[in-house]
Amino acid sequence: MGAPFRYLSALRAARMPWALALLLAGCATYHAAPLPASANLAAAAPGGLRPLDMDGVATLAVLDNPDLNTARAALRVSQAQAFAAGLLPDPQASFEADHPNDRVGPDDPFHRYPEFNEYNLQLSVDVLALLTHPAVRAGARADESQAQLNLLWQEWQTVAEARTLYVQQSLSAERRSFLAGAQQIYTLAAQRSQRAQAAGNVTLEQSSADLAVLQDVSSRLGDAERSLLTAQQALRSLLGLRPEVIVPLQALGSPLLPSRAQVQSALALLPQRRPDLLALQSGYRAQEARVRVAVLSQFPDISVGFVKSRDNGDVHAIGGIVNLTLPLFNRGRGELAVQRTTRAQLHADYQARLDQAVGAVWQLWDEMGQLQQQLTDLQGQLPLLQRSVRQAERAYRATEFPAASYLTLVGSYLAAQELQSTLQENLWSDSIALATELGTQIQPRLPAQSRS
């Protein structure tokens, strides 16, 4: 009996289950991974009751944000795909065996069966897969790099969102504070007007006007409170905290405007600094690798192998096998055209993203300059308005200043405070967006320099 059959006989003699267990010893095993049954939200803010600054909130958002944790899990899929692409293709083996059961012939007096079993053993490898393997591996590594950079860009977006919510929560709390103070003033004024109207000292029109102003201020106070609650809940959600957790924040400062020279310097480094642009560069390199694979795939698909066989007459043979795809019609031209067109599209996408970034940077910088000028002018007027309101309040309480004039002055000061809050929020929003567009992420503390 030949060697292959002696091997099979040995397997049977060793009992098949044990032999199969030995062959499968290197295979991976399955383990169930059940889904969670409850929410995984933190019950306390990191750091306890210590107030957090803007950078602290942004750092915690990057570490604890649930969406980022999901994205990190997705990144491991890209890493596994890169690992799979780096493996060499497995060779192909086939084995055939025949056991004859017909007699040799009716004239054979001994009715003997043929003496030998027939077998055919083939071992082959795909040559084209080996030729394209370096390009496939390079493309997979570039895809993995792109996935990592996209995750980094998502982290930067989370940083910007955390800083924006920090600003919204801080300014909403300030608006609620000064609107609550104004509500107290207008409540007292409305009550005094109602008593005076009941006594016939003021007209119904004046009393109704004071009440209408009170209702307007109360409505704006309600808007500020809802805005504060929305910002608080959004920040808790971003940090992966339970709805009842309080996140204490430090006082909000003022953003500083970078100089034109700083912006130009940051723009020069933009393609080497911003993660989304770096991700597009990695994606372009991956597409270049796919183009190389498509070029190599134009060559005939060849697999070569080794053949060993024996027939039932005990005739042994050793030879080779070659499988060749004839490049007559397709020749890989369609796939090559697709990959080259895709590369051209990625080139245009990158150029558009870079142009958009530069345009957005200068637009934000110009807006910040205008907002900062308006805020500076307003902040120069606010102390004068505040001093006038205090003087008028003392005179009003001493019945030496008309109530209508005092309330008008209070309304002007309140409008100036609201305008200051709106300008600050817009300025911070542009400042955060500018830091993200420039790829610096160093706001809010830039060196104080005048615009040039």
C-alpha positions as CSV (number, residue, x, y, z in Angstrom):
1,M,0.0,0.0,0.0
2,G,1.2,3.5,-0.9
3,A,2.4,6.2,1.6
4,P,-0.9,8.2,1.6
5,F,-3.0,5.2,2.4
6,R,-0.5,4.1,5.1
7,Y,-1.0,7.6,6.6
8,L,-4.8,7.2,6.5
9,S,-4.5,3.8,8.1
10,A,-2.4,5.2,10.9
11,L,-5.1,7.9,11.5
12,R,-7.7,5.2,11.8
13,A,-5.5,3.1,14.1
14,A,-4.9,6.1,16.4
15,R,-8.7,6.7,16.5
16,M,-10.0,9.5,14.4
17,P,-11.3,11.9,17.2
18,W,-7.9,12.2,18.7
19,A,-6.3,12.8,15.3
20,L,-8.8,15.5,14.4
21,A,-8.2,17.2,17.8
22,L,-4.5,17.3,17.0
23,L,-5.1,18.8,13.5
24,L,-7.5,21.5,14.9
25,A,-5.4,22.4,17.9
26,G,-4.2,25.6,16.3
27,C,-7.6,26.9,15.3
28,A,-9.4,29.7,17.2
29,T,-12.4,29.0,19.4
30,Y,-15.7,30.7,19.7
31,H,-16.7,32.6,22.9
32,A,-20.1,34.3,23.3
33,A,-20.0,38.1,24.0
34,P,-23.4,39.2,25.4
35,L,-24.7,42.7,25.0
36,P,-24.9,45.0,28.1
37,A,-28.2,45.1,30.0
38,S,-27.9,48.6,31.5
39,A,-26.5,52.0,30.9
40,N,-22.8,52.6,31.7
41,L,-22.9,56.3,32.9
42,A,-20.7,57.7,35.6
43,A,-22.4,58.7,38.9
44,A,-20.0,61.5,39.7
45,A,-17.9,64.1,37.9
46,P,-14.2,63.3,37.6
47,G,-12.3,65.3,40.1
48,G,-15.1,65.6,42.5
49,L,-16.3,69.1,43.3
50,R,-13.1,70.8,42.0
51,P,-14.2,73.3,39.3
52,L,-12.9,72.4,35.9
53,D,-11.3,74.8,33.4
54,M,-12.0,74.6,29.7
55,D,-9.0,72.4,28.9
56,G,-10.0,70.0,31.7
57,V,-13.5,69.6,30.4
58,A,-12.1,69.0,26.9
59,T,-9.6,66.4,28.2
60,L,-12.4,64.5,30.1
61,A,-14.5,64.6,27.0
62,V,-11.8,62.9,24.9
63,L,-11.3,60.2,27.6
64,D,-14.9,59.4,28.5
65,N,-17.1,60.3,25.6
66,P,-19.2,57.2,24.6
67,D,-19.1,58.0,20.9
68,L,-15.3,58.2,20.9
69,N,-15.2,54.8,22.8
70,T,-17.3,53.4,20.0
71,A,-15.0,54.9,17.4
72,R,-12.0,53.4,19.1
73,A,-13.6,50.0,19.0
74,A,-14.3,50.5,15.3
75,L,-10.6,51.4,14.8
76,R,-9.6,47.9,16.0
77,V,-11.6,46.6,13.0
78,S,-9.3,48.6,10.7
79,Q,-6.3,47.3,12.6
80,A,-7.5,43.7,12.2
81,Q,-8.1,44.3,8.4
82,A,-4.5,45.6,8.1
83,F,-3.2,42.5,9.9
84,A,-5.2,40.3,7.6
85,A,-3.9,42.0,4.5
86,G,-0.3,41.5,5.7
87,L,-0.6,37.7,5.7
88,L,0.7,35.8,2.7
89,P,-1.9,33.8,0.7
90,D,-2.3,30.2,1.6
91,P,-1.3,27.5,-0.9
92,Q,-4.0,25.3,-2.2
93,A,-3.8,21.5,-1.8
94,S,-6.1,18.8,-3.2
95,F,-6.1,15.0,-2.8
96,E,-8.0,12.4,-4.7
97,A,-8.1,8.7,-4.0
98,D,-9.9,5.8,-5.8
99,H,-10.3,2.2,-4.6
100,P,-11.2,-0.1,-7.5
101,N,-14.0,-2.6,-6.8
102,D,-14.4,-4.2,-10.2
103,R,-12.9,-7.6,-11.0
104,V,-10.0,-7.8,-13.5
105,G,-12.1,-9.7,-16.0
106,P,-14.4,-12.7,-16.4
107,D,-11.6,-14.9,-17.8
108,D,-9.5,-14.5,-14.6
109,P,-9.8,-17.9,-12.9
110,F,-8.9,-16.4,-9.5
111,H,-11.4,-13.5,-9.8
112,R,-8.7,-11.2,-8.4
113,Y,-9.2,-7.5,-7.7
114,P,-6.6,-4.9,-8.8
115,E,-3.8,-4.8,-6.3
116,F,-3.2,-1.0,-6.1
117,N,-5.4,2.0,-5.0
118,E,-5.2,5.1,-7.1
119,Y,-4.4,8.6,-5.8
120,N,-3.6,12.1,-7.0
121,L,-2.0,14.8,-4.8
122,Q,-1.7,18.5,-6.0
123,L,-0.2,21.5,-4.3
124,S,-0.4,25.0,-5.9
125,V,0.1,28.7,-5.1
126,D,-1.3,31.8,-6.7
127,V,1.6,33.7,-8.2
128,L,-0.3,36.9,-8.9
129,A,-1.4,37.1,-5.3
130,L,2.2,36.9,-4.2
131,L,3.2,39.6,-6.7
132,T,0.4,42.0,-5.6
133,H,0.9,41.2,-1.9
134,P,3.3,44.1,-1.1
135,A,0.9,46.7,-2.7
136,V,-2.1,45.2,-0.9
137,R,-0.3,45.3,2.4
138,A,0.8,48.9,1.8
139,G,-2.8,49.9,1.0
140,A,-4.1,48.2,4.1
141,R,-1.5,50.0,6.3
142,A,-2.5,53.4,4.7
143,D,-6.2,52.5,5.4
144,E,-5.3,51.8,9.0
145,S,-3.5,55.1,9.3
146,Q,-6.5,56.9,7.8
147,A,-8.8,55.3,10.4
148,Q,-6.5,56.4,13.2
149,L,-6.3,60.0,11.9
150,N,-10.1,60.1,11.4
151,L,-10.4,59.1,15.0
152,L,-8.0,61.9,16.0
153,W,-10.1,64.3,14.0
154,Q,-13.2,63.1,15.7
155,E,-11.5,63.7,19.1
156,W,-10.7,67.2,18.0
157,Q,-14.3,67.8,17.1
158,T,-15.3,66.5,20.5
159,V,-12.8,68.9,22.1
160,A,-14.4,71.8,20.2
161,E,-17.9,70.6,21.3
162,A,-16.8,70.4,24.9
163,R,-15.3,73.9,24.8
164,T,-18.5,75.2,23.2
165,L,-20.7,73.7,25.8
166,Y,-18.4,75.1,28.5
167,V,-18.9,78.6,27.0
168,Q,-22.7,78.1,26.7
169,Q,-23.1,76.9,30.2
170,S,-20.9,79.7,31.7
171,L,-22.6,82.5,29.7
172,S,-26.1,81.1,30.2
173,A,-25.5,81.1,34.0
174,E,-24.3,84.8,33.7
175,R,-27.4,85.7,31.7
176,R,-29.7,84.0,34.2
177,S,-28.0,85.9,37.0
178,F,-28.3,89.4,35.6
179,L,-31.8,88.7,34.2
180,A,-32.9,87.5,37.6
181,G,-31.7,90.8,39.1
182,A,-33.5,92.7,36.5
183,Q,-36.7,90.7,37.2
184,Q,-36.6,91.7,40.8
185,I,-36.3,95.4,39.8
186,Y,-39.2,95.2,37.4
187,T,-41.3,93.2,39.8
188,L,-41.0,95.9,42.4
189,A,-41.7,98.6,39.8
190,A,-44.8,96.7,38.6
191,Q,-46.1,96.2,42.1
192,R,-45.5,99.9,42.9
193,S,-47.3,100.9,39.6
194,Q,-50.3,98.7,40.5
195,R,-50.6,100.3,43.9
196,A,-50.2,103.7,42.5
197,Q,-52.8,103.0,39.8
198,A,-55.2,101.7,42.4
199,A,-54.7,104.9,44.3
200,G,-55.3,106.9,41.1
201,N,-51.7,108.3,41.0
202,V,-50.7,106.7,37.6
203,T,-52.7,105.8,34.6
204,L,-53.7,102.3,33.6
205,E,-51.5,102.6,30.5
206,Q,-48.4,103.2,32.6
207,S,-49.2,100.4,35.0
208,S,-49.9,98.0,32.1
209,A,-46.6,99.1,30.4
210,D,-44.6,98.2,33.6
211,L,-46.3,94.8,33.8
212,A,-45.6,94.1,30.1
213,V,-41.9,94.9,30.6
214,L,-41.9,92.5,33.6
215,Q,-43.4,89.7,31.6
216,D,-40.8,90.3,28.8
217,V,-37.9,90.1,31.2
218,S,-39.4,87.0,32.9
219,S,-39.7,85.3,29.5
220,R,-36.0,86.1,28.7
221,L,-35.1,84.7,32.1
222,G,-36.9,81.5,31.3
223,D,-35.1,81.3,28.0
224,A,-31.7,81.7,29.8
225,E,-32.6,79.0,32.3
226,R,-33.6,76.6,29.6
227,S,-30.5,77.3,27.7
228,L,-28.5,76.6,30.9
229,L,-30.2,73.3,31.5
230,T,-29.7,72.3,27.8
231,A,-26.0,73.1,28.0
232,Q,-25.6,71.3,31.3
233,Q,-27.3,68.2,30.0
234,A,-25.4,68.2,26.7
235,L,-22.1,68.5,28.6
236,R,-23.0,65.6,30.9
237,S,-23.9,63.5,27.9
238,L,-20.6,64.4,26.2
239,L,-18.7,63.3,29.4
240,G,-20.7,60.1,29.8
241,L,-22.3,61.2,33.1
242,R,-25.7,60.5,34.6
243,P,-28.3,63.3,34.2
244,E,-28.2,64.3,37.9
245,V,-24.5,64.9,38.1
246,I,-23.3,68.5,38.5
247,V,-20.2,69.6,36.7
248,P,-18.6,72.6,38.4
249,L,-16.8,75.0,36.0
250,Q,-14.3,77.7,36.6
251,A,-15.1,81.3,35.6
252,L,-14.9,82.0,31.8
253,G,-12.2,84.3,30.6
254,S,-12.0,86.1,27.3
255,P,-10.5,84.7,24.1
256,L,-7.6,86.5,22.5
257,L,-7.3,87.1,18.8
258,P,-4.1,85.7,17.1
259,S,-2.2,88.0,14.8
260,R,-2.1,87.7,11.0
261,A,1.5,86.4,11.3
262,Q,0.3,83.7,13.6
263,V,-2.5,82.7,11.3
264,Q,-0.2,82.6,8.3
265,S,2.4,80.5,10.2
266,A,-0.3,78.0,11.2
267,L,-1.7,77.8,7.7
268,A,1.7,76.9,6.3
269,L,1.8,73.9,8.5
270,L,-1.9,72.9,8.0
271,P,-1.3,69.9,5.7
272,Q,1.2,68.4,8.3
273,R,-0.9,69.2,11.4
274,R,-4.7,68.8,10.8
275,P,-5.9,65.3,11.3
276,D,-8.6,65.3,8.6
277,L,-6.1,66.5,6.0
278,L,-3.6,63.9,7.1
279,A,-6.3,61.2,6.9
280,L,-7.1,62.3,3.4
281,Q,-3.4,62.0,2.6
282,S,-3.4,58.4,4.0
283,G,-6.5,57.6,2.0
284,Y,-4.8,58.9,-1.2
285,R,-1.8,56.7,-0.5
286,A,-4.1,53.7,0.0
287,Q,-5.7,54.5,-3.4
288,E,-2.3,54.7,-5.0
289,A,-1.6,51.2,-3.7
290,R,-4.9,50.0,-5.2
291,V,-3.9,51.5,-8.6
292,R,-0.6,49.6,-8.4
293,V,-2.6,46.4,-7.6
294,A,-4.8,47.1,-10.6
295,V,-1.8,47.6,-12.8
296,L,-0.2,44.3,-11.7
297,S,-3.5,42.5,-12.1
298,Q,-3.4,43.2,-15.8
299,F,-0.8,40.4,-16.1
300,P,-2.2,36.9,-16.5
301,D,-3.5,35.3,-13.3
302,I,-1.1,32.4,-12.9
303,S,-1.1,29.6,-10.3
304,V,1.7,27.0,-10.3
305,G,1.8,23.7,-8.5
306,F,3.3,20.3,-7.9
307,V,1.5,17.0,-8.7
308,K,2.2,13.5,-7.5
309,S,0.0,10.6,-8.6
310,R,-0.2,6.8,-8.8
311,D,-2.7,4.8,-10.9
312,N,-4.1,1.4,-10.0
313,G,-1.4,-0.3,-11.9
314,D,1.2,1.1,-9.5
315,V,2.6,3.6,-12.0
316,H,3.9,6.6,-10.1
317,A,4.2,10.1,-11.7
318,I,5.6,13.4,-10.6
319,G,4.8,16.7,-12.5
320,G,3.7,20.3,-12.4
321,I,0.5,22.2,-13.0
322,V,0.0,25.7,-14.4
323,N,-3.3,27.6,-14.5
324,L,-3.3,30.7,-16.6
325,T,-6.1,33.2,-17.3
326,L,-5.9,34.3,-20.9
327,P,-6.0,38.2,-21.1
328,L,-8.1,38.4,-24.3
329,F,-11.1,40.5,-23.4
330,N,-11.1,42.0,-19.9
331,R,-7.4,42.3,-19.2
332,G,-8.2,44.2,-16.0
333,R,-8.9,47.4,-17.9
334,G,-12.2,48.1,-16.2
335,E,-10.8,47.8,-12.7
336,L,-7.8,49.9,-13.6
337,A,-10.1,52.7,-14.9
338,V,-12.2,52.6,-11.8
339,Q,-9.1,52.8,-9.5
340,R,-7.5,55.7,-11.5
341,T,-10.8,57.6,-11.5
342,T,-11.2,57.1,-7.8
343,R,-7.7,58.4,-7.3
344,A,-8.5,61.5,-9.3
345,Q,-11.6,62.0,-7.1
346,L,-9.6,61.8,-3.9
347,H,-7.1,64.3,-5.3
348,A,-10.0,66.7,-5.9
349,D,-11.5,66.1,-2.5
350,Y,-8.2,66.9,-0.8
351,Q,-7.7,70.1,-2.8
352,A,-11.3,71.2,-1.9
353,R,-10.9,70.4,1.8
354,L,-7.6,72.4,1.9
355,D,-9.2,75.3,0.0
356,Q,-12.2,75.3,2.3
357,A,-10.0,75.3,5.4
358,V,-8.0,78.3,4.3
359,G,-11.1,80.2,3.4
360,A,-12.8,79.4,6.7
361,V,-9.7,80.4,8.7
362,W,-9.6,83.9,7.2
363,Q,-13.4,84.4,7.5
364,L,-13.3,83.4,11.2
365,W,-10.3,85.7,11.8
366,D,-12.0,88.7,10.2
367,E,-15.3,88.0,12.2
368,M,-13.3,87.7,15.4
369,G,-11.7,91.1,14.7
370,Q,-15.1,92.7,14.2
371,L,-16.6,91.0,17.3
372,Q,-13.6,91.9,19.5
373,Q,-13.8,95.6,18.4
374,Q,-17.6,95.7,19.1
375,L,-17.0,94.0,22.5
376,T,-14.2,96.4,23.4
377,D,-16.4,99.4,22.6
378,L,-19.3,98.0,24.6
379,Q,-17.2,97.2,27.6
380,G,-16.0,100.8,27.6
381,Q,-19.6,102.0,27.9
382,L,-20.8,99.4,30.4
383,P,-19.1,101.0,33.5
384,L,-20.7,104.4,32.7
385,L,-24.1,102.8,32.3
386,Q,-23.7,100.8,35.5
387,R,-22.7,104.0,37.4
388,S,-25.7,105.9,36.0
389,V,-28.1,103.0,37.0
390,R,-26.8,103.1,40.6
391,Q,-27.1,106.8,40.8
392,A,-30.6,106.7,39.4
393,E,-31.6,103.9,41.7
394,R,-30.6,106.0,44.8
395,A,-32.5,109.0,43.5
396,Y,-35.5,106.8,42.5
397,R,-35.7,105.3,46.0
398,A,-35.6,108.8,47.4
399,T,-38.5,109.7,45.1
400,E,-36.2,112.2,43.4
401,F,-36.0,110.5,40.0
402,P,-39.0,109.6,37.7
403,A,-39.8,105.9,37.7
404,A,-40.2,105.8,33.9
405,S,-36.7,107.3,33.4
406,Y,-35.2,104.9,36.0
407,L,-36.7,101.8,34.4
408,T,-35.7,103.0,30.9
409,L,-32.1,103.3,32.2
410,V,-32.3,99.8,33.7
411,G,-33.5,98.5,30.4
412,S,-30.6,100.1,28.5
413,Y,-28.1,98.6,30.9
414,L,-29.8,95.2,30.7
415,A,-29.8,95.3,26.9
416,A,-26.1,96.2,27.0
417,Q,-25.4,93.2,29.3
418,E,-27.3,90.9,26.9
419,L,-25.4,92.2,23.9
420,Q,-22.1,91.7,25.7
421,S,-23.1,88.1,26.5
422,T,-24.0,87.5,22.8
423,L,-20.8,89.1,21.6
424,Q,-18.8,87.0,24.0
425,E,-20.5,83.8,22.9
426,N,-20.0,84.5,19.2
427,L,-16.4,85.5,19.8
428,W,-15.7,82.3,21.8
429,S,-17.5,80.2,19.1
430,D,-15.3,81.7,16.4
431,S,-12.2,81.3,18.6
432,I,-12.9,77.6,19.1
433,A,-13.7,77.1,15.4
434,L,-10.5,79.0,14.4
435,A,-8.3,76.8,16.7
436,T,-9.9,73.7,15.2
437,E,-9.5,74.9,11.6
438,L,-5.9,75.9,12.1
439,G,-5.1,72.6,13.8
440,T,-3.6,74.3,16.8
441,Q,-6.0,73.5,19.6
442,I,-4.2,76.1,21.7
443,Q,-7.1,78.4,22.4
444,P,-8.2,80.1,24.6
445,R,-4.8,81.3,25.6
446,L,-2.9,82.7,22.6
447,P,-0.2,85.3,23.0
448,A,-1.8,88.8,23.2
449,Q,-0.7,90.6,20.0
450,S,-2.4,93.3,18.0
451,R,-3.8,92.5,14.6
452,S,-1.4,93.5,11.8
